[in-house]
Structure formats: C-alpha cells, structure tokens
Amino acid sequence: MNESASTATAPAAAAAAAVSCSSLGHTHSDSYPFTLSKNSTLKDYLAANRRNMDKLKAEHPAVMPLSGKGQQPHTLWIGCGDSRINECTALGCLPGEVFTLRNIANVINNSDVSSMSAIQFAIEVLKVSKVIVCGHTDCGGVWASLSNKKAGGALDQWLSSVRHVRAQHLDELKAIDDINDRCKRLVELNVLNSVNTIQKNSSYVEAHARGDVELYALVYDVESGYLRELPLDHHDDYSEVFRLHENSDAPVH
C-alpha cells in the first residue's frame, strides 16, 4: 500500500469516526471522538466488542489463542481507576501481558485484603518480574484529599491514606503556591507512599531478594499520555524485618 493510500486526511478520519459512531446507534456529537457514550445501549457495547476483537485478531492473530491457554503476565500494574488512563494503552501492551490492580488514587495499604492478595498472587503465583505503581495528573482522589470538604461514606475512609500522606508532607505542600502544582506533588508523594508499602510486603521482599522482581514508580500525564519515572529510595534494609520464613532460629524479642 502506498503512502497516499494508507494515510487518511483529517477530514476523512473525522468522517470515518462519525460513520463508526452512527453505526453504533448514536450521533457524532454525543460521543466523538469516543466509541461509546452515556446513550449507548447494550447492543452498542456488544457491537463495539466484536468490532474491536475482530481488529485485534486481524492485527495479532496469535494473541487470543494464547489467552485461551492461560496467562503469563510480565508486569503487575497498580493504578487508579480513572477512565482516562488504561495500562494497555499507556504501555502499548496486548491482552495477557499485564496483571492489573486499580482503585481510587492507586492506594496500597496493608489493611486492604484485596490489594494484598493481588500483590501476593501476582508475585508468588504469576511470577511477574515488574511491579509498577502509577499515579496520574488531575487525580480526583488526590484533589479530594487536598480539600477538607467531607466526601461522605466510604470515600472518606478510603482517602484517609492519601490524607495521611498530605499530613506527613504538609509544610512542603503548603509552600507550593500554585494549587495545580500542589496537586501534582501530592500525586507523586501518594505514589511513593504506595511504593513504600510494597517495599515492606513479604511477597515482594522475598522475590526482590532473589532478584526476581523490580519495582517502579510512574506518573501518567492525562493530557499528553506520556509516563515519567519517579526516583525511588530503595530500602534494602527492610528485608531484615519483612522477609519471613516458615522456620527460623532467630530470637523473638
């Protein structure tokens, strides 16, 4: 295929998107540039699924047969549930590559059984070699934690972890005049707090001591779509405390 045939003009691409939207039962204006909208029906969702999977199978014919045989992901992605970030889109990955744990504001704490079991399963059973904690700009959970306004219900309980991070770094955050920059900094601090919790997790500590897993802290920019790395303070001394054994001769104090 020559270049002129393979490259669509902007108007042509827009027209194609409009046709795609109208074929799903809604107009260009209520969802463009997205595939579905609040007005979409279940029929629209099923049609979108079939179209997307047909495209995936045409481009990567080996992926779905492999999926049917089980999963062997290389990465555990711990991120926020925000609709603007998707780990496969951000990393360019295919189904079967990334095991995912998402919640509001990418919070990891030891009292959350769901998070702890997901981390244990990913590291001990799936044998992932990478663990990524990824926050993002303009995070609603972080914005709420910067405010003293009551969110109500379970949200305040969940966001208490982020508010504790805010409290620990209150002077630093107060020194940042621009509220958007303050939010960006709390996003970073919150990611690092979750990373710090993982660094003390026994499953991670043991795998890391064997050289089987690496841990990264990232922030996703929702406007550009790019990821950036946060520097980590690797506490190798944690292994002395958090590396547990079935049998040990070490004295208990």
Order of alpha helices (4+ residues) and beta strands (2+ residues): alpha-alpha-alpha-alpha-alpha-beta-alpha-beta-alpha-beta-alpha-alpha-alpha-alpha-alpha-beta-beta-alpha
